[in-house]
Amino acid sequence: MKITKSDRRLRIRRGIRKQITGTSERPRLSVYKSNKALYAQIIDDSKGHTLVSANSTEIGSGSTIDSSKQLGQKLAEKAKAAGIDNIVFDRGGYQYHGKVKALAEGAREGGLKF
């Protein structure tokens, strides 16, 4: 049986989630990429609540590297308003490259520490 791309990502994602959990002091920034948009949310895993969320369709420029960076900055602004400074980054099984890296850099520029 051939392993598909989505199966491989899911396996990597499970390995990451074994090591990374979000607490109330350091919630988890989770990333999801679809073909049309990029989604990011900050989650407190101890309570099971999403604290802040944003996606690239809110920005309106589609799913490019520039919009990913803007998404990171927008998410950081929302997090700062909610009183969140320190987070744990969960790349969701995607390579830390391109859009995912741009989102992380934008979040760092917005003032989040991870």
Residue pairs with C-beta under 8 A, 6 or more apart in sequence:
9 92
9 93
9 94
10 93
11 93
12 93
13 92
13 93
16 90
16 91
16 92
16 93
17 90
20 28
20 88
20 90
21 28
21 45
21 46
21 88
22 28
22 42
22 43
22 44
22 45
22 46
22 87
22 88
22 90
23 44
23 45
23 46
24 44
24 46
24 47
25 86
26 86
26 87
26 88
27 42
27 43
27 44
27 45
27 51
27 84
27 87
27 88
28 42
28 43
28 44
28 45
28 87
28 88
28 89
28 90
29 40
29 41
29 42
29 43
29 75
29 87
29 88
29 89
29 90
29 107
29 112
29 114
30 40
30 41
30 42
30 43
30 90
30 92
31 38
31 39
31 40
31 90
31 91
31 92
31 94
31 100
31 103
32 38
32 39
32 40
32 92
33 39
33 63
33 92
33 94
33 99
33 100
34 63
35 63
36 57
36 62
36 63
37 55
37 56
37 57
37 62
37 63
38 55
38 56
38 63
38 67
38 68
38 71
38 99
38 103
39 53
39 54
39 55
39 56
40 53
40 54
40 55
40 71
40 72
40 75
40 103
41 50
41 51
41 52
41 53
41 54
42 50
42 51
42 52
42 53
42 75
42 79
42 82
42 84
42 87
43 49
43 50
43 51
44 51
51 79
51 82
51 84
52 75
52 78
52 79
52 82
52 84
53 75
54 71
54 74
54 75
54 78
55 71
56 62
56 63
56 67
56 68
56 71
58 71
58 74
59 67
59 70
59 71
59 74
61 67
61 70
63 99
64 99
65 98
65 99
65 102
66 102
68 98
68 99
68 100
68 102
68 103
68 106
69 102
69 103
69 105
69 106
69 109
70 106
71 103
71 106
72 102
72 103
72 104
72 105
72 106
72 107
72 108
72 109
72 110
73 106
73 107
73 109
73 110
74 110
75 103
75 106
75 107
75 110
75 112
76 106
76 107
76 108
76 109
76 110
76 111
76 112
77 110
79 85
79 87
79 110
79 112
80 110
80 111
80 112
84 112
85 111
85 112
85 113
86 112
86 113
86 114
87 107
87 112
87 113
87 114
88 114
89 104
89 114
91 100
92 100
94 100
96 104
104 114
107 114
108 114
